[in-house]
Amino acid sequence: MTDRVDSASDDRTANNAVRHTYRVLTDAEKQQMVDLKDQGAAFIAKCNEIGKSRELSLAITNAEQAVMWAVKHVTA
């Protein structure tokens, strides 16, 4: 099992086999990343709270993708 590294940690390069270099994020960028992930998690939790359907599954998948791209913007 791979050790887990907090996504806002400067040690986040330890378990990534694809991206070989990262820049160190500012404290503001780290907070932006955490905020985006928290908002995405809250939306997904609300979707899971209201039921199960194909539409909600699509909403969750697209929320995950939206968070991924927004975080990529912050970390690029």
The first five atom37 places (N, CA, C, CB, O) and aatype in JSON, in Angstrom:
{
  "aatype": [12, 16, 3, 1, 19, 3, 15, 0, 15, 3, 3, 1, 16, 0, 2, 2, 0, 19, 1, 8, 16, 18, 1, 19, 10, 16, 3, 0, 6, 11, 5, 5, 12, 19, 3, 10, 11, 3, 5, 7, 0, 0, 13, 9, 0, 11, 4, 2, 6, 9, 7, 11, 15, 1, 6, 10, 15, 10, 0, 9, 16, 2, 0, 6, 5, 0, 19, 12, 17, 0, 19, 11, 8, 19, 16, 0],
  "atom_mask": [
    [1, 1, 1, 1, 1],
    [1, 1, 1, 1, 1],
    [1, 1, 1, 1, 1],
    [1, 1, 1, 1, 1],
    [1, 1, 1, 1, 1],
    [1, 1, 1, 1, 1],
    [1, 1, 1, 1, 1],
    [1, 1, 1, 1, 1],
    [1, 1, 1, 1, 1],
    [1, 1, 1, 1, 1],
    [1, 1, 1, 1, 1],
    [1, 1, 1, 1, 1],
    [1, 1, 1, 1, 1],
    [1, 1, 1, 1, 1],
    [1, 1, 1, 1, 1],
    [1, 1, 1, 1, 1],
    [1, 1, 1, 1, 1],
    [1, 1, 1, 1, 1],
    [1, 1, 1, 1, 1],
    [1, 1, 1, 1, 1],
    [1, 1, 1, 1, 1],
    [1, 1, 1, 1, 1],
    [1, 1, 1, 1, 1],
    [1, 1, 1, 1, 1],
    [1, 1, 1, 1, 1],
    [1, 1, 1, 1, 1],
    [1, 1, 1, 1, 1],
    [1, 1, 1, 1, 1],
    [1, 1, 1, 1, 1],
    [1, 1, 1, 1, 1],
    [1, 1, 1, 1, 1],
    [1, 1, 1, 1, 1],
    [1, 1, 1, 1, 1],
    [1, 1, 1, 1, 1],
    [1, 1, 1, 1, 1],
    [1, 1, 1, 1, 1],
    [1, 1, 1, 1, 1],
    [1, 1, 1, 1, 1],
    [1, 1, 1, 1, 1],
    [1, 1, 1, 0, 1],
    [1, 1, 1, 1, 1],
    [1, 1, 1, 1, 1],
    [1, 1, 1, 1, 1],
    [1, 1, 1, 1, 1],
    [1, 1, 1, 1, 1],
    [1, 1, 1, 1, 1],
    [1, 1, 1, 1, 1],
    [1, 1, 1, 1, 1],
    [1, 1, 1, 1, 1],
    [1, 1, 1, 1, 1],
    [1, 1, 1, 0, 1],
    [1, 1, 1, 1, 1],
    [1, 1, 1, 1, 1],
    [1, 1, 1, 1, 1],
    [1, 1, 1, 1, 1],
    [1, 1, 1, 1, 1],
    [1, 1, 1, 1, 1],
    [1, 1, 1, 1, 1],
    [1, 1, 1, 1, 1],
    [1, 1, 1, 1, 1],
    [1, 1, 1, 1, 1],
    [1, 1, 1, 1, 1],
    [1, 1, 1, 1, 1],
    [1, 1, 1, 1, 1],
    [1, 1, 1, 1, 1],
    [1, 1, 1, 1, 1],
    [1, 1, 1, 1, 1],
    [1, 1, 1, 1, 1],
    [1, 1, 1, 1, 1],
    [1, 1, 1, 1, 1],
    [1, 1, 1, 1, 1],
    [1, 1, 1, 1, 1],
    [1, 1, 1, 1, 1],
    [1, 1, 1, 1, 1],
    [1, 1, 1, 1, 1],
    [1, 1, 1, 1, 1]
  ],
  "atom_positions": [
    [[0.84, -1.18, 0.0], [0.0, 0.0, 0.0], [0.89, 1.24, 0.0], [-0.96, 0.0, 1.22], [1.89, 1.29, 0.71]],
    [[0.52, 2.23, -0.78], [1.28, 3.47, -0.88], [0.95, 4.36, 0.3], [0.97, 4.19, -2.2], [-0.2, 4.48, 0.71]],
    [[1.99, 4.99, 0.85], [1.75, 5.96, 1.91], [0.95, 7.12, 1.35], [3.08, 6.46, 2.53], [1.13, 7.52, 0.2]],
    [[0.07, 7.63, 2.17], [-0.76, 8.76, 1.73], [-0.08, 10.07, 2.12], [-2.19, 8.67, 2.35], [0.52, 10.19, 3.18]],
    [[-0.21, 11.04, 1.23], [0.36, 12.37, 1.45], [-0.75, 13.38, 1.27], [1.55, 12.66, 0.49], [-1.47, 13.33, 0.28]],
    [[-0.91, 14.29, 2.22], [-1.92, 15.34, 2.12], [-1.71, 16.14, 0.85], [-1.88, 16.26, 3.36], [-0.58, 16.5, 0.52]],
    [[-2.79, 16.41, 0.13], [-2.67, 17.1, -1.16], [-2.16, 18.52, -1.03], [-4.0, 17.1, -1.86], [-1.67, 19.09, -2.01]],
    [[-2.27, 19.12, 0.15], [-1.76, 20.48, 0.35], [-0.33, 20.48, 0.88], [-2.66, 21.23, 1.3], [0.24, 21.55, 1.13]],
    [[0.26, 19.3, 1.06], [1.61, 19.18, 1.6], [2.66, 19.4, 0.51], [1.81, 17.82, 2.25], [2.44, 19.07, -0.65]],
    [[3.78, 19.96, 0.91], [4.9, 20.08, -0.03], [5.47, 18.72, -0.38], [5.99, 20.98, 0.55], [6.25, 18.62, -1.33]],
    [[5.11, 17.67, 0.35], [5.6, 16.32, 0.1], [4.72, 15.57, -0.89], [5.68, 15.55, 1.4], [4.87, 14.35, -1.04]],
    [[3.79, 16.25, -1.57], [2.84, 15.56, -2.43], [3.48, 14.91, -3.64], [1.79, 16.51, -2.88], [2.82, 14.14, -4.33]],
    [[4.74, 15.19, -3.92], [5.42, 14.55, -5.05], [5.85, 13.13, -4.73], [6.64, 15.37, -5.46], [6.24, 12.39, -5.63]],
    [[5.79, 12.73, -3.48], [6.33, 11.44, -3.05], [5.63, 10.25, -3.7], [6.23, 11.33, -1.56], [6.27, 9.22, -3.91]],
    [[4.36, 10.35, -4.01], [3.63, 9.18, -4.51], [3.07, 9.39, -5.91], [2.51, 8.84, -3.57], [2.06, 8.77, -6.26]],
    [[3.68, 10.23, -6.72], [3.18, 10.47, -8.06], [4.18, 9.95, -9.08], [2.9, 11.96, -8.28], [5.28, 10.49, -9.22]],
    [[3.79, 8.91, -9.79], [4.68, 8.29, -10.78], [4.65, 9.01, -12.12], [4.3, 6.85, -10.97], [5.54, 8.79, -12.94]],
    [[3.66, 9.85, -12.36], [3.52, 10.48, -13.67], [4.17, 11.85, -13.72], [2.04, 10.6, -14.03], [5.0, 12.12, -14.59]],
    [[3.82, 12.7, -12.81], [4.38, 14.05, -12.79], [5.65, 14.02, -11.96], [3.35, 15.09, -12.23], [5.61, 13.7, -10.77]],
    [[6.76, 14.34, -12.57], [8.04, 14.2, -11.89], [8.49, 15.47, -11.17], [9.08, 13.81, -12.88], [9.32, 15.4, -10.26]],
    [[7.95, 16.61, -11.54], [8.33, 17.83, -10.85], [7.09, 18.63, -10.49], [9.29, 18.68, -11.72], [6.11, 18.66, -11.24]],
    [[7.15, 19.25, -9.36], [6.09, 20.12, -8.88], [6.73, 21.42, -8.44], [5.27, 19.46, -7.72], [7.89, 21.45, -8.03]],
    [[5.98, 22.48, -8.5], [6.45, 23.71, -7.9], [5.86, 23.77, -6.5], [6.07, 24.97, -8.75], [4.8, 23.21, -6.25]],
    [[6.54, 24.45, -5.61], [6.03, 24.61, -4.25], [4.91, 25.64, -4.3], [7.16, 25.05, -3.26], [5.07, 26.73, -4.85]],
    [[3.77, 25.28, -3.72], [2.61, 26.18, -3.72], [2.73, 27.19, -2.59], [1.3, 25.38, -3.59], [3.29, 26.91, -1.53]],
    [[2.18, 28.36, -2.83], [2.09, 29.35, -1.77], [1.02, 28.91, -0.78], [1.78, 30.77, -2.33], [0.2, 28.05, -1.09]],
    [[1.03, 29.49, 0.4], [-0.01, 29.17, 1.38], [-1.4, 29.51, 0.83], [0.23, 29.92, 2.69], [-2.35, 28.78, 1.09]],
    [[-1.52, 30.6, 0.07], [-2.8, 30.99, -0.52], [-3.26, 29.94, -1.54], [-2.69, 32.38, -1.19], [-4.43, 29.58, -1.58]],
    [[-2.34, 29.44, -2.35], [-2.69, 28.42, -3.34], [-3.09, 27.12, -2.65], [-1.5, 28.17, -4.3], [-4.03, 26.45, -3.09]],
    [[-2.4, 26.75, -1.59], [-2.77, 25.56, -0.84], [-4.19, 25.7, -0.29], [-1.76, 25.3, 0.31], [-4.97, 24.75, -0.33]],
    [[-4.51, 26.88, 0.22], [-5.85, 27.1, 0.76], [-6.9, 27.07, -0.34], [-5.91, 28.43, 1.51], [-7.99, 26.54, -0.14]],
    [[-6.59, 27.64, -1.51], [-7.52, 27.59, -2.63], [-7.81, 26.14, -3.02], [-6.95, 28.36, -3.84], [-8.96, 25.77, -3.27]],
    [[-6.77, 25.31, -3.06], [-6.94, 23.92, -3.42], [-7.81, 23.19, -2.41], [-5.57, 23.23, -3.54], [-8.71, 22.44, -2.78]],
    [[-7.56, 23.41, -1.13], [-8.36, 22.79, -0.08], [-9.81, 23.26, -0.17], [-7.77, 23.1, 1.32], [-10.73, 22.45, -0.04]],
    [[-10.02, 24.56, -0.38], [-11.38, 25.1, -0.49], [-12.14, 24.49, -1.67], [-11.33, 26.63, -0.65], [-13.3, 24.1, -1.52]],
    [[-11.49, 24.38, -2.83], [-12.13, 23.78, -3.99], [-12.53, 22.33, -3.71], [-11.21, 23.84, -5.21], [-13.64, 21.91, -4.05]],
    [[-11.63, 21.58, -3.09], [-11.92, 20.18, -2.79], [-13.03, 20.06, -1.75], [-10.66, 19.46, -2.29], [-13.88, 19.18, -1.85]],
    [[-13.04, 20.95, -0.76], [-14.1, 20.93, 0.25], [-15.45, 21.25, -0.37], [-13.79, 21.94, 1.36], [-16.45, 20.6, -0.05]],
    [[-15.5, 22.24, -1.26], [-16.76, 22.58, -1.91], [-17.25, 21.45, -2.8], [-16.61, 23.86, -2.73], [-18.45, 21.16, -2.84]],
    [[-16.33, 20.81, -3.51], [-16.71, 19.66, -4.33], [-17.24, 18.52, -3.47], [0.0, 0.0, 0.0], [-18.23, 17.88, -3.83]],
    [[-16.58, 18.25, -2.35], [-17.01, 17.18, -1.46], [-18.39, 17.48, -0.87], [-16.0, 16.98, -0.33], [-19.21, 16.57, -0.71]],
    [[-18.65, 18.75, -0.55], [-19.96, 19.13, -0.01], [-21.05, 18.91, -1.06], [-19.94, 20.61, 0.44], [-22.14, 18.43, -0.73]],
    [[-20.78, 19.27, -2.3], [-21.75, 19.07, -3.37], [-22.03, 17.58, -3.57], [-21.25, 19.69, -4.68], [-23.19, 17.17, -3.7]],
    [[-20.97, 16.78, -3.59], [-21.13, 15.34, -3.78], [-21.9, 14.73, -2.61], [-19.76, 14.65, -3.92], [-22.76, 13.87, -2.81]],
    [[-21.61, 15.18, -1.4], [-22.34, 14.68, -0.22], [-23.82, 15.02, -0.33], [-21.76, 15.27, 1.07], [-24.67, 14.19, 0.0]],
    [[-24.15, 16.22, -0.78], [-25.55, 16.62, -0.94], [-26.23, 15.75, -2.0], [-25.65, 18.13, -1.34], [-27.36, 15.32, -1.8]],
    [[-25.55, 15.47, -3.1], [-26.11, 14.59, -4.13], [-26.39, 13.21, -3.56], [-25.15, 14.48, -5.34], [-27.45, 12.64, -3.81]],
    [[-25.45, 12.67, -2.79], [-25.63, 11.34, -2.2], [-26.75, 11.34, -1.17], [-24.33, 10.87, -1.56], [-27.4, 10.32, -0.96]],
    [[-26.97, 12.48, -0.54], [-28.01, 12.62, 0.49], [-29.41, 12.58, -0.11], [-27.82, 13.92, 1.26], [-30.35, 12.1, 0.53]],
    [[-29.56, 13.07, -1.34], [-30.91, 13.2, -1.9], [-31.37, 12.0, -2.72], [-30.98, 14.42, -2.75], [-32.51, 11.95, -3.16]],
    [[-30.48, 11.03, -2.92], [-30.92, 9.83, -3.62], [-29.91, 9.26, -4.57], [0.0, 0.0, 0.0], [-28.74, 9.65, -4.58]],
    [[-30.4, 8.33, -5.38], [-29.56, 7.66, -6.39], [-30.3, 7.7, -7.71], [-29.24, 6.18, -5.97], [-31.48, 7.37, -7.8]],
    [[-29.58, 8.11, -8.75], [-30.15, 8.1, -10.09], [-29.01, 8.28, -11.09], [-31.23, 9.22, -10.26], [-27.9, 8.64, -10.72]],
    [[-29.3, 8.03, -12.32], [-28.33, 8.25, -13.39], [-27.93, 9.72, -13.42], [-28.9, 7.81, -14.76], [-26.76, 10.05, -13.61]],
    [[-28.92, 10.6, -13.24], [-28.64, 12.04, -13.28], [-27.7, 12.45, -12.16], [-29.95, 12.83, -13.17], [-26.78, 13.24, -12.38]],
    [[-27.93, 11.92, -10.96], [-27.04, 12.25, -9.84], [-25.65, 11.66, -10.04], [-27.64, 11.75, -8.51], [-24.64, 12.27, -9.67]],
    [[-25.58, 10.47, -10.61], [-24.28, 9.88, -10.91], [-23.49, 10.75, -11.88], [-24.45, 8.47, -11.5], [-22.28, 10.95, -11.72]],
    [[-24.19, 11.27, -12.88], [-23.53, 12.19, -13.83], [-23.12, 13.49, -13.15], [-24.46, 12.49, -15.01], [-22.04, 14.01, -13.41]],
    [[-23.98, 14.0, -12.28], [-23.65, 15.23, -11.55], [-22.4, 15.03, -10.7], [-24.83, 15.67, -10.66], [-21.53, 15.9, -10.65]],
    [[-22.3, 13.89, -10.03], [-21.14, 13.6, -9.18], [-19.87, 13.46, -10.03], [-21.37, 12.31, -8.37], [-18.83, 14.01, -9.68]],
    [[-19.97, 12.72, -11.12], [-18.81, 12.55, -12.0], [-18.32, 13.9, -12.52], [-19.15, 11.63, -13.17], [-17.12, 14.16, -12.54]],
    [[-19.26, 14.74, -12.93], [-18.87, 16.05, -13.46], [-18.36, 16.98, -12.36], [-20.05, 16.69, -14.16], [-17.5, 17.82, -12.63]],
    [[-18.86, 16.85, -11.15], [-18.33, 17.63, -10.03], [-16.88, 17.22, -9.75], [-19.2, 17.42, -8.76], [-16.02, 18.08, -9.53]],
    [[-16.62, 15.91, -9.77], [-15.24, 15.44, -9.57], [-14.32, 15.98, -10.65], [-15.2, 13.9, -9.57], [-13.19, 16.39, -10.38]],
    [[-14.8, 15.99, -11.87], [-14.0, 16.51, -12.97], [-13.79, 18.01, -12.84], [-14.67, 16.19, -14.31], [-12.69, 18.51, -13.1]],
    [[-14.81, 18.73, -12.44], [-14.69, 20.18, -12.26], [-13.66, 20.51, -11.19], [-16.05, 20.78, -11.9], [-12.85, 21.42, -11.37]],
    [[-13.7, 19.78, -10.1], [-12.71, 20.01, -9.03], [-11.31, 19.7, -9.54], [-13.04, 19.13, -7.78], [-10.37, 20.46, -9.28]],
    [[-11.17, 18.6, -10.27], [-9.85, 18.24, -10.81], [-9.28, 19.35, -11.66], [-9.95, 16.96, -11.63], [-8.11, 19.72, -11.5]],
    [[-10.08, 19.89, -12.58], [-9.58, 20.95, -13.47], [-9.32, 22.24, -12.72], [-10.58, 21.22, -14.6], [-8.34, 22.93, -13.01]],
    [[-10.15, 22.58, -11.75], [-9.93, 23.8, -10.97], [-8.65, 23.68, -10.14], [-11.14, 24.08, -10.04], [-7.87, 24.63, -10.05]],
    [[-8.43, 22.51, -9.54], [-7.2, 22.3, -8.78], [-6.0, 22.33, -9.7], [-7.24, 20.97, -8.01], [-4.95, 22.87, -9.34]],
    [[-6.13, 21.76, -10.88], [-5.02, 21.79, -11.85], [-4.67, 23.23, -12.19], [-5.4, 21.01, -13.14], [-3.49, 23.55, -12.33]],
    [[-5.67, 24.09, -12.33], [-5.4, 25.51, -12.59], [-4.56, 26.11, -11.46], [-6.72, 26.29, -12.76], [-3.6, 26.83, -11.71]],
    [[-4.93, 25.81, -10.23], [-4.22, 26.37, -9.07], [-2.79, 25.83, -9.0], [-4.98, 26.06, -7.76], [-1.86, 26.57, -8.67]],
    [[-2.61, 24.54, -9.3], [-1.31, 23.9, -9.09], [-0.39, 23.91, -10.3], [-1.53, 22.5, -8.66], [0.78, 23.54, -10.19]],
    [[-0.91, 24.33, -11.44], [-0.08, 24.29, -12.67], [1.03, 25.32, -12.66], [-0.95, 24.51, -13.89], [1.79, 25.41, -13.62]]
  ]
}
